[in-house]
Amino acid sequence: MNELKSLTAVLLASAMALTATNVFAAPAAKPSKAEAAKAAAAANQRVVEYPELEKHVGAKITIQTTNNTTRSGTLLRYTNVALSVQLGPEAGAIELSVPRSTVRQVAVSVAAADPLFPNDTFKQEAAAGAKKN
């Protein structure tokens, strides 16, 4: 009888420990395709300072604002006062002007390195050996 009580106590303690560690919880949901695409895009971006955006006109950027919004698109115009961004078709394909005072952070997309030629030496050698007319 004592063995039965101790076995019951051990099983009860094990069940409580499993419940406390959430072993029986449902598995986490898979991210949607849109969330996966945003995560991949974020991995290929680097944060830049506002004045540096002058060099990145025409590049894909992501803007986080003080209004807790995030906008992604192509940088059309840069001024010291505002940015103009062409949003993608998922956001209505409109041109949006964002005042500098509302910009919290800006990230610029960087080109991924070619996995076959990570150092890009072929292009460098071709450029060095190219003749100009």
Rosetta constraint file for C-alpha pairs under 8 A:
AtomPair CA 1 CA 5 HARMONIC 6.37 0.50
AtomPair CA 2 CA 6 HARMONIC 6.21 0.50
AtomPair CA 3 CA 7 HARMONIC 5.98 0.50
AtomPair CA 4 CA 8 HARMONIC 6.05 0.50
AtomPair CA 5 CA 9 HARMONIC 6.13 0.50
AtomPair CA 6 CA 10 HARMONIC 6.16 0.50
AtomPair CA 7 CA 11 HARMONIC 6.20 0.50
AtomPair CA 8 CA 12 HARMONIC 6.04 0.50
AtomPair CA 9 CA 13 HARMONIC 6.08 0.50
AtomPair CA 10 CA 14 HARMONIC 6.13 0.50
AtomPair CA 11 CA 15 HARMONIC 6.15 0.50
AtomPair CA 12 CA 16 HARMONIC 6.22 0.50
AtomPair CA 13 CA 17 HARMONIC 6.16 0.50
AtomPair CA 14 CA 18 HARMONIC 6.21 0.50
AtomPair CA 15 CA 19 HARMONIC 6.20 0.50
AtomPair CA 16 CA 20 HARMONIC 6.11 0.50
AtomPair CA 17 CA 21 HARMONIC 6.31 0.50
AtomPair CA 18 CA 22 HARMONIC 6.37 0.50
AtomPair CA 18 CA 23 HARMONIC 5.69 0.50
AtomPair CA 18 CA 24 HARMONIC 7.46 0.50
AtomPair CA 19 CA 23 HARMONIC 6.29 0.50
AtomPair CA 19 CA 24 HARMONIC 6.59 0.50
AtomPair CA 31 CA 35 HARMONIC 5.83 0.50
AtomPair CA 31 CA 36 HARMONIC 6.17 0.50
AtomPair CA 32 CA 36 HARMONIC 6.18 0.50
AtomPair CA 33 CA 37 HARMONIC 6.08 0.50
AtomPair CA 34 CA 38 HARMONIC 6.23 0.50
AtomPair CA 35 CA 39 HARMONIC 6.19 0.50
AtomPair CA 36 CA 40 HARMONIC 6.21 0.50
AtomPair CA 37 CA 41 HARMONIC 6.11 0.50
AtomPair CA 38 CA 42 HARMONIC 6.06 0.50
AtomPair CA 39 CA 43 HARMONIC 6.34 0.50
AtomPair CA 40 CA 44 HARMONIC 6.73 0.50
AtomPair CA 41 CA 45 HARMONIC 6.65 0.50
AtomPair CA 41 CA 109 HARMONIC 7.53 0.50
AtomPair CA 44 CA 109 HARMONIC 5.71 0.50
AtomPair CA 44 CA 110 HARMONIC 5.69 0.50
AtomPair CA 44 CA 111 HARMONIC 7.30 0.50
AtomPair CA 44 CA 112 HARMONIC 7.01 0.50
AtomPair CA 45 CA 107 HARMONIC 5.72 0.50
AtomPair CA 45 CA 108 HARMONIC 5.22 0.50
AtomPair CA 45 CA 109 HARMONIC 4.24 0.50
AtomPair CA 45 CA 110 HARMONIC 5.55 0.50
AtomPair CA 46 CA 107 HARMONIC 5.08 0.50
AtomPair CA 46 CA 108 HARMONIC 5.48 0.50
AtomPair CA 46 CA 109 HARMONIC 6.58 0.50
AtomPair CA 46 CA 110 HARMONIC 7.04 0.50
AtomPair CA 47 CA 105 HARMONIC 7.10 0.50
AtomPair CA 47 CA 106 HARMONIC 5.68 0.50
AtomPair CA 47 CA 107 HARMONIC 4.05 0.50
AtomPair CA 47 CA 108 HARMONIC 6.32 0.50
AtomPair CA 48 CA 52 HARMONIC 6.43 0.50
AtomPair CA 48 CA 53 HARMONIC 7.28 0.50
AtomPair CA 48 CA 105 HARMONIC 7.78 0.50
AtomPair CA 48 CA 106 HARMONIC 5.99 0.50
AtomPair CA 48 CA 107 HARMONIC 5.85 0.50
AtomPair CA 48 CA 108 HARMONIC 6.89 0.50
AtomPair CA 49 CA 53 HARMONIC 7.12 0.50
AtomPair CA 49 CA 105 HARMONIC 7.80 0.50
AtomPair CA 49 CA 106 HARMONIC 7.15 0.50
AtomPair CA 50 CA 106 HARMONIC 7.17 0.50
AtomPair CA 51 CA 80 HARMONIC 7.52 0.50
AtomPair CA 52 CA 56 HARMONIC 7.44 0.50
AtomPair CA 53 CA 57 HARMONIC 6.80 0.50
AtomPair CA 53 CA 78 HARMONIC 6.84 0.50
AtomPair CA 54 CA 78 HARMONIC 5.89 0.50
AtomPair CA 54 CA 79 HARMONIC 7.82 0.50
AtomPair CA 56 CA 75 HARMONIC 7.32 0.50
AtomPair CA 56 CA 108 HARMONIC 7.69 0.50
AtomPair CA 57 CA 74 HARMONIC 7.88 0.50
AtomPair CA 57 CA 75 HARMONIC 5.23 0.50
AtomPair CA 57 CA 76 HARMONIC 5.85 0.50
AtomPair CA 57 CA 77 HARMONIC 6.35 0.50
AtomPair CA 57 CA 78 HARMONIC 7.00 0.50
AtomPair CA 58 CA 74 HARMONIC 5.81 0.50
AtomPair CA 58 CA 75 HARMONIC 5.15 0.50
AtomPair CA 58 CA 76 HARMONIC 5.81 0.50
AtomPair CA 59 CA 74 HARMONIC 5.52 0.50
AtomPair CA 59 CA 75 HARMONIC 5.76 0.50
AtomPair CA 59 CA 108 HARMONIC 6.94 0.50
AtomPair CA 59 CA 109 HARMONIC 6.89 0.50
AtomPair CA 60 CA 72 HARMONIC 7.27 0.50
AtomPair CA 60 CA 73 HARMONIC 5.48 0.50
AtomPair CA 60 CA 74 HARMONIC 4.44 0.50
AtomPair CA 60 CA 75 HARMONIC 6.34 0.50
AtomPair CA 60 CA 108 HARMONIC 6.11 0.50
AtomPair CA 60 CA 109 HARMONIC 5.51 0.50
AtomPair CA 61 CA 72 HARMONIC 5.70 0.50
AtomPair CA 61 CA 73 HARMONIC 5.65 0.50
AtomPair CA 61 CA 74 HARMONIC 6.01 0.50
AtomPair CA 61 CA 75 HARMONIC 6.47 0.50
AtomPair CA 61 CA 106 HARMONIC 6.83 0.50
AtomPair CA 61 CA 107 HARMONIC 5.57 0.50
AtomPair CA 61 CA 108 HARMONIC 4.51 0.50
AtomPair CA 61 CA 109 HARMONIC 5.98 0.50
AtomPair CA 62 CA 70 HARMONIC 6.83 0.50
AtomPair CA 62 CA 71 HARMONIC 5.62 0.50
AtomPair CA 62 CA 72 HARMONIC 4.27 0.50
AtomPair CA 62 CA 73 HARMONIC 6.62 0.50
AtomPair CA 62 CA 106 HARMONIC 5.74 0.50
AtomPair CA 62 CA 107 HARMONIC 5.19 0.50
AtomPair CA 62 CA 108 HARMONIC 6.58 0.50
AtomPair CA 63 CA 70 HARMONIC 5.52 0.50
AtomPair CA 63 CA 71 HARMONIC 5.18 0.50
AtomPair CA 63 CA 72 HARMONIC 6.31 0.50
AtomPair CA 63 CA 103 HARMONIC 6.84 0.50
AtomPair CA 63 CA 104 HARMONIC 7.54 0.50
AtomPair CA 63 CA 105 HARMONIC 5.94 0.50
AtomPair CA 63 CA 106 HARMONIC 4.63 0.50
AtomPair CA 63 CA 107 HARMONIC 6.58 0.50
AtomPair CA 64 CA 68 HARMONIC 6.78 0.50
AtomPair CA 64 CA 69 HARMONIC 5.83 0.50
AtomPair CA 64 CA 70 HARMONIC 4.55 0.50
AtomPair CA 64 CA 71 HARMONIC 6.67 0.50
AtomPair CA 64 CA 103 HARMONIC 6.25 0.50
AtomPair CA 64 CA 104 HARMONIC 5.49 0.50
AtomPair CA 64 CA 105 HARMONIC 5.15 0.50
AtomPair CA 64 CA 106 HARMONIC 6.35 0.50
AtomPair CA 65 CA 69 HARMONIC 5.46 0.50
AtomPair CA 65 CA 70 HARMONIC 6.46 0.50
AtomPair CA 65 CA 102 HARMONIC 5.33 0.50
AtomPair CA 65 CA 103 HARMONIC 4.54 0.50
AtomPair CA 65 CA 104 HARMONIC 4.81 0.50
AtomPair CA 65 CA 105 HARMONIC 6.86 0.50
AtomPair CA 66 CA 102 HARMONIC 5.18 0.50
AtomPair CA 66 CA 103 HARMONIC 6.18 0.50
AtomPair CA 66 CA 104 HARMONIC 5.52 0.50
AtomPair CA 67 CA 102 HARMONIC 7.21 0.50
AtomPair CA 71 CA 87 HARMONIC 7.49 0.50
AtomPair CA 72 CA 85 HARMONIC 7.95 0.50
AtomPair CA 72 CA 87 HARMONIC 6.20 0.50
AtomPair CA 72 CA 88 HARMONIC 7.36 0.50
AtomPair CA 73 CA 85 HARMONIC 5.81 0.50
AtomPair CA 73 CA 86 HARMONIC 5.31 0.50
AtomPair CA 73 CA 87 HARMONIC 4.36 0.50
AtomPair CA 73 CA 88 HARMONIC 5.74 0.50
AtomPair CA 74 CA 85 HARMONIC 5.40 0.50
AtomPair CA 74 CA 86 HARMONIC 5.08 0.50
AtomPair CA 74 CA 87 HARMONIC 6.63 0.50
AtomPair CA 75 CA 83 HARMONIC 7.31 0.50
AtomPair CA 75 CA 84 HARMONIC 6.15 0.50
AtomPair CA 75 CA 85 HARMONIC 4.62 0.50
AtomPair CA 75 CA 86 HARMONIC 6.53 0.50
AtomPair CA 76 CA 83 HARMONIC 7.68 0.50
AtomPair CA 76 CA 84 HARMONIC 5.37 0.50
AtomPair CA 76 CA 85 HARMONIC 5.37 0.50
AtomPair CA 76 CA 86 HARMONIC 6.51 0.50
AtomPair CA 77 CA 83 HARMONIC 5.82 0.50
AtomPair CA 77 CA 84 HARMONIC 4.98 0.50
AtomPair CA 77 CA 85 HARMONIC 7.18 0.50
AtomPair CA 78 CA 82 HARMONIC 6.52 0.50
AtomPair CA 78 CA 83 HARMONIC 4.89 0.50
AtomPair CA 78 CA 84 HARMONIC 6.59 0.50
AtomPair CA 79 CA 83 HARMONIC 6.28 0.50
AtomPair CA 80 CA 100 HARMONIC 7.29 0.50
AtomPair CA 81 CA 99 HARMONIC 6.12 0.50
AtomPair CA 81 CA 100 HARMONIC 5.41 0.50
AtomPair CA 81 CA 101 HARMONIC 7.89 0.50
AtomPair CA 82 CA 97 HARMONIC 6.57 0.50
AtomPair CA 82 CA 98 HARMONIC 5.46 0.50
AtomPair CA 82 CA 99 HARMONIC 4.19 0.50
AtomPair CA 82 CA 100 HARMONIC 4.86 0.50
AtomPair CA 83 CA 97 HARMONIC 5.57 0.50
AtomPair CA 83 CA 98 HARMONIC 5.15 0.50
AtomPair CA 83 CA 99 HARMONIC 6.43 0.50
AtomPair CA 83 CA 100 HARMONIC 7.01 0.50
AtomPair CA 84 CA 95 HARMONIC 6.66 0.50
AtomPair CA 84 CA 96 HARMONIC 5.56 0.50
AtomPair CA 84 CA 97 HARMONIC 4.40 0.50
AtomPair CA 84 CA 98 HARMONIC 6.34 0.50
AtomPair CA 85 CA 95 HARMONIC 5.59 0.50
AtomPair CA 85 CA 96 HARMONIC 5.16 0.50
AtomPair CA 85 CA 97 HARMONIC 6.35 0.50
AtomPair CA 85 CA 98 HARMONIC 7.78 0.50
AtomPair CA 86 CA 93 HARMONIC 6.62 0.50
AtomPair CA 86 CA 94 HARMONIC 5.82 0.50
AtomPair CA 86 CA 95 HARMONIC 4.43 0.50
AtomPair CA 86 CA 96 HARMONIC 6.29 0.50
AtomPair CA 87 CA 91 HARMONIC 5.98 0.50
AtomPair CA 87 CA 92 HARMONIC 6.96 0.50
AtomPair CA 87 CA 93 HARMONIC 5.00 0.50
AtomPair CA 87 CA 94 HARMONIC 5.47 0.50
AtomPair CA 87 CA 95 HARMONIC 6.13 0.50
AtomPair CA 87 CA 96 HARMONIC 7.02 0.50
AtomPair CA 88 CA 92 HARMONIC 6.62 0.50
AtomPair CA 88 CA 93 HARMONIC 4.79 0.50
AtomPair CA 88 CA 94 HARMONIC 7.49 0.50
AtomPair CA 89 CA 93 HARMONIC 4.38 0.50
AtomPair CA 98 CA 102 HARMONIC 7.06 0.50
AtomPair CA 98 CA 103 HARMONIC 7.29 0.50
AtomPair CA 99 CA 103 HARMONIC 6.89 0.50
AtomPair CA 113 CA 117 HARMONIC 7.59 0.50
AtomPair CA 113 CA 118 HARMONIC 5.57 0.50
AtomPair CA 114 CA 118 HARMONIC 5.32 0.50
AtomPair CA 114 CA 120 HARMONIC 7.61 0.50
AtomPair CA 117 CA 121 HARMONIC 7.32 0.50
AtomPair CA 117 CA 122 HARMONIC 7.89 0.50
AtomPair CA 120 CA 124 HARMONIC 6.61 0.50
AtomPair CA 121 CA 125 HARMONIC 6.03 0.50
AtomPair CA 122 CA 126 HARMONIC 6.10 0.50
AtomPair CA 123 CA 127 HARMONIC 6.06 0.50
AtomPair CA 124 CA 128 HARMONIC 6.15 0.50
AtomPair CA 125 CA 129 HARMONIC 6.15 0.50
AtomPair CA 126 CA 130 HARMONIC 5.97 0.50
